[in-house]
Amino acid sequence: MESELRATNARLEALLKEVNHRVANNLQMVMSFVALQSKTIADPAAREALKKTQQRIATVAQVNRRLYTTDDVEYVAMDDYLGGLAEDLSATWSTGVAARRVIADVEPMRVATDKAVALGMIANEWVSNACKYAYGDSDDGEIRISLRRADETLLELAVVDDGAGMPSDGTARGTGLGTRLIEALARTHKAAVSYGAVDPSRDMPGTSALIRIQLRPGELKA
C-alpha cells in the first residue's frame, strides 16, 4: 500500500506540473493573440489598453512557468519572480529614444501562490504607471521594485521611480482599470496602500507607492 501511495503521489505531482505547463503555454498563446490584435488597431488608446492587457497576462504566466519548473507548486520564490517581471517590464516600456530601467531588490522568500500573483499584479500596475506618467517621451528613467518583510507576518511591496514626482494635488496618476485593480486586490488581501514623494527636497523627487500585506500562517517560507 505504501508503494502504491508513493506511485500515486508521483503521478499526481507529474499531472499537476503538466497542467501548469499547459496553462503557461495557453497564456502565452493568448498574449500572442493580443499582440497581433494590437497591430491591426489604429487608435493609440486602444493599442495602449491591449499593451497593458498583454503585460497583465504575462505577470500571471510568469508564476505558472515557475510552478512547473520547480518541485514546489504551493510557493513562489519572490526574488526570482519579481526579477523576471522587472526584466519583462524593462523590455516592454523601453523605446529607441528612452530607456526604462526596472530593477528588483527583493529579500529572498517564498510566498504562497495566490499572494505572489497579487504582489506581481500590483507591481506590474505601479511600474506601468511610472513608465507612462513619470517621464517624458524622450527621458530615461529608473524604477525600483522592492519587497521586504516588515515583521514575521507583514510584507511591504514598494515601487519607486525617479521621475517627475506627485502632481500638485497629491493624487497618484492613473485612474483607470489599473487603479481599480490595485484597490480590489488591496481589499481582498486586507492590505494598506499609500503614495508619496520620495524626497520632497529634490527638484524631481519621484514617487513612491507602497502596500503592506498581512500574511496568514503558512503563507511565507524563508
C-alpha positions in Angstrom: 0.0 0.0 0.0 2.8 2.4 0.8 4.4 1.7 -2.5 1.1 2.3 -4.3 0.6 5.6 -2.4 4.1 6.8 -3.4 3.4 5.9 -7.1 0.0 7.7 -6.9 1.6 10.8 -5.4 4.3 10.8 -8.1 1.6 10.6 -10.8 -0.4 13.4 -9.3 2.7 15.6 -9.0 3.6 14.9 -12.6 0.0 15.7 -13.7 0.0 19.0 -11.7 3.2 20.1 -13.4 1.8 19.2 -16.8 -1.3 21.2 -16.0 0.8 24.3 -15.0 2.9 23.8 -18.2 -0.2 23.7 -20.4 -1.7 26.8 -18.6 1.5 28.7 -19.2 1.6 27.7 -22.8 -2.1 28.7 -23.3 -1.4 32.1 -21.6 1.5 32.6 -24.0 -0.8 31.9 -26.9 -3.4 34.4 -25.6 -0.6 37.0 -25.3 0.4 36.4 -28.9 -3.3 36.9 -30.0 -3.4 40.2 -28.1 -0.2 41.4 -29.7 -1.4 40.5 -33.1 -4.7 42.3 -32.5 -3.0 45.4 -31.3 -1.1 45.7 -34.6 -4.4 46.0 -36.5 -5.7 48.8 -34.4 -5.1 52.5 -35.3 -6.4 54.1 -32.1 -3.5 54.8 -29.8 -5.6 54.5 -26.6 -6.9 51.1 -27.7 -3.4 49.9 -28.5 -2.2 51.1 -25.1 -5.1 49.2 -23.4 -4.1 46.0 -25.3 -0.4 46.5 -24.3 -1.4 46.7 -20.7 -3.6 43.6 -21.0 -0.8 41.7 -22.5 1.5 42.6 -19.6 -1.1 41.6 -17.1 -1.4 38.2 -18.7 2.4 37.9 -18.7 2.5 38.6 -15.0 0.3 35.6 -14.3 2.1 33.5 -16.9 5.4 34.0 -15.1 4.0 32.4 -12.0 2.9 29.3 -13.9 6.3 29.0 -15.6 8.0 28.9 -12.2 5.5 26.4 -10.8 6.1 23.8 -13.4 9.9 24.2 -13.3 10.2 23.6 -9.6 9.2 20.8 -7.2 7.1 23.2 -5.1 3.7 24.2 -6.6 2.4 25.9 -3.5 5.0 28.7 -3.1 6.8 31.1 -5.4 10.4 32.4 -5.0 9.7 36.1 -5.0 13.3 37.2 -5.8 13.2 35.1 -9.0 9.6 36.0 -9.9 9.9 39.8 -9.4 13.3 39.8 -11.0 11.9 38.2 -14.1 9.0 40.6 -14.1 11.3 43.6 -13.9 13.2 42.4 -16.9 10.0 41.9 -18.9 8.8 45.4 -17.9 12.1 47.0 -18.9 11.8 45.4 -22.3 8.2 46.3 -22.7 8.4 50.0 -21.8 11.8 50.9 -23.2 11.9 52.5 -26.6 14.6 53.5 -29.1 14.7 57.0 -27.7 14.2 56.4 -24.0 15.2 53.5 -21.7 13.1 52.4 -18.7 15.3 50.5 -16.4 13.3 48.4 -13.9 15.3 46.9 -11.0 14.1 44.3 -8.5 15.5 44.4 -5.0 13.8 41.6 -3.3 14.5 39.8 0.0 14.8 36.0 -0.6 11.5 34.4 0.4 8.9 32.0 -0.8 5.3 33.2 -0.7 2.0 31.3 -1.2 1.0 31.3 -4.9 -2.2 33.5 -4.5 -0.3 36.1 -2.6 2.6 36.0 -5.1 0.2 36.6 -8.0 -1.4 39.6 -6.2 2.0 41.1 -5.5 3.1 40.6 -9.1 -0.1 42.2 -10.4 0.3 45.2 -8.1 4.0 45.7 -9.0 3.1 45.5 -12.7 0.5 48.2 -12.5 2.7 50.6 -10.5 5.7 50.1 -12.8 3.5 50.6 -15.8 2.0 53.8 -14.4 5.5 55.1 -13.6 6.8 54.3 -17.1 3.8 56.1 -18.6 3.4 59.1 -16.4 6.7 59.8 -14.5 8.9 60.6 -17.6 8.8 62.5 -20.8 8.7 60.6 -24.1 12.4 61.0 -24.6 13.5 60.8 -20.9 15.3 57.8 -19.5 14.1 56.5 -16.1 14.8 54.1 -13.4 12.1 52.3 -11.4 12.8 50.1 -8.4 10.7 47.2 -7.1 11.4 46.2 -3.5 9.9 43.5 -1.3 10.7 43.2 2.4 9.4 41.5 5.5 8.4 44.2 7.9 7.9 41.5 10.6 7.0 37.8 10.7 3.6 38.3 9.2 3.8 41.6 7.3 5.2 42.1 3.8 5.9 45.5 2.3 6.0 45.9 -1.5 7.2 49.3 -2.9 7.7 50.7 -6.4 9.7 53.9 -6.5 10.6 56.0 -9.6 13.0 58.9 -10.1 10.6 60.9 -12.3 8.5 64.0 -12.2 7.0 63.3 -8.8 3.5 63.5 -7.4 1.0 66.0 -9.0 0.5 69.2 -7.1 -2.9 68.0 -5.8 -1.3 64.9 -4.3 -3.3 62.5 -6.3 -1.5 59.5 -7.8 -1.6 59.3 -11.6 -3.5 56.6 -13.2 -7.3 56.4 -12.7 -8.4 53.6 -14.9 -8.5 49.8 -14.7 -5.1 49.5 -13.1 -6.1 51.7 -10.2 -9.3 49.8 -9.7 -7.4 46.5 -9.9 -5.0 47.6 -7.2 -7.9 48.7 -5.0 -9.7 45.4 -5.5 -6.5 43.4 -4.7 -5.9 45.5 -1.6 -9.4 44.9 -0.3 -9.2 41.2 -1.0 -5.9 40.8 0.9 -6.8 43.4 3.6 -3.8 45.5 2.7 -3.0 49.2 3.2 -1.9 51.2 0.2 -0.1 54.6 0.3 1.5 57.0 -2.1 4.0 59.8 -1.6 7.1 61.8 -2.8 10.4 60.0 -2.4 12.3 63.2 -1.3 10.3 66.4 -1.4 13.6 68.5 -1.1 14.6 67.5 -4.6 13.5 69.3 -7.8 12.3 66.0 -9.3 11.5 63.9 -6.2 10.0 60.9 -7.8 7.0 58.9 -6.5 6.8 56.0 -4.1 3.9 53.5 -4.0 3.7 51.2 -1.0 1.4 48.3 0.0 1.5 46.4 3.3 0.0 42.9 3.1 -0.7 40.8 6.2 0.1 37.1 5.8 -1.8 34.2 7.3 0.1 31.3 8.9 1.8 29.1 6.3 1.8 31.7 3.5 5.5 32.6 3.9 8.7 30.5 3.8 12.2 31.8 4.3 
